């Protein structure tokens, strides 16, 4: 069964599907341009506990997301 | 003249394509956002010349940031667009391509990094891609020049693409459809570079790697810089240039103005390259034999780190630290560039989003990031008293950097934006591209920095000859002697620091200061007024109010730190 979590809380190396982005229009736009949008599968590569940035792989790209952004991206992972 | 735009995602090689097509040299690096503002140059298109404009990298055309607004407004006046696409990252790049195809401007796609794609096991069916997009597609490798001729030939007969308007969502669906038709991926193992890429970004392994990289870089800069000075430049000046100066000096009256300006003071009847302070003696020696070797070494190492793709990873690792100062990790770019010269450092603060961040970052660069010229002189003047004094200066500046950053973050209204950064793959830099970039930066040093060094020495000599400094020195003496514990002659150096900091440190070298006095004066010099070139750029980037704020912070903090140091040391 899939559970929904903020991106910064999921374990590394686990594929996850972006479910929702809790942010304003601007954040939506910036993330969408990087092809981070609902329905896309991403994999978290790294992310420290606490305030550090989260790094994800989507397609051929790696993207670093500040903690505040990672917290706003909700993803579905298979439990 | 026809106007042609180069548009593409950040870090796909637009600047390299630009310099290939125009012969105009621009700086390119392996990280997003190398081009801030835009560059234009002329290219040959058939028999005519056309204007080629290198637009900053954009992910979309939604006008959601400054770069996108600029790209959109330029698009309206363009006759054709070359869309540079990263072949190793087709899915993300094609979104912009589809968006461009909806506009009325004729479009051609340069499928760049074609060789990288092949190495990565990515095959793209070009004819099918052309058919799906309805525009010409030319595979290119901009760093080697492959495909550039084809690109220009096919650019001659581009037409309006005339794709129907789509919603954002439909565009992504269409991208998915096209990619599934034209691209095949060969499964293969991680390459060494990919593995290294991941190891250097995960904190547990990344932090030791970062420490190692910075240490090795610093050691390499010292080794190359010091080696060039000791083995090439100093011997050359002593054995080739000195005889010329001795002859010249002998032909002049040693008390004349010309002698004072060109040769300077004779030290025990001899010309001394460090202490004589003439235009042709110390002026040339500082610019070429003391500073230039370090500038060369610094840009050699920086260029390698840039093109290899290390800097975005450093930004990720430093993100948490930088947040405490109201910045995010990407602010490491202006800081690092500032170690070469504060001018490009301050200019690079444009990669940051808010005016608040830009004020903090450019103030920090001008206060606490010593440029290569300043560092070279500090090593030259203070180094022979012992490395610990030089290390001391770096440590003080680092503490000041952290402290002022945290203070500004606490005092200025607003909060720090979040990091959102694409991390490029590691790429082995092309030696040709590295040398090219090094050459451009060296030229810039000779064009923009060396004349100021000479001007600085000239002004110092004329004023000293007319004894004009004595009045200023007497006036500032109480401050300099009581607060900083320095002899009043040091005031001249602090004033000259506004023109050129390396020249100012050179003047300190003639005053027979104790190592501790040197540490105080060098630190105050580094922190106080920016040099005139940085001052001008600060004014341009921050506006007059921002400049005033920034300079006030510099003056207050350099007074405080100088006073504190003279008490503590």
Interface residues (C-beta under 8 A of the other chain):
Chain A: X26 X29 X30 X31 X32 X33 X34 X35 X37 X45 X46 X48 X50 X51 X52 X53 X55 X59 X60 X61 X62 X63 X64 X65 X66 X67 X68 X69
Chain B: X59 X60 X62 X64 X65 X88 X89 X90 X91 X92 X95 X120 X122 X168 X172 X197 X198 X201 X202 X203 X312 X315 X316 X319 X320 X323 X328 X329 X417 X418 X419 X420 X421 X422 X423 X425
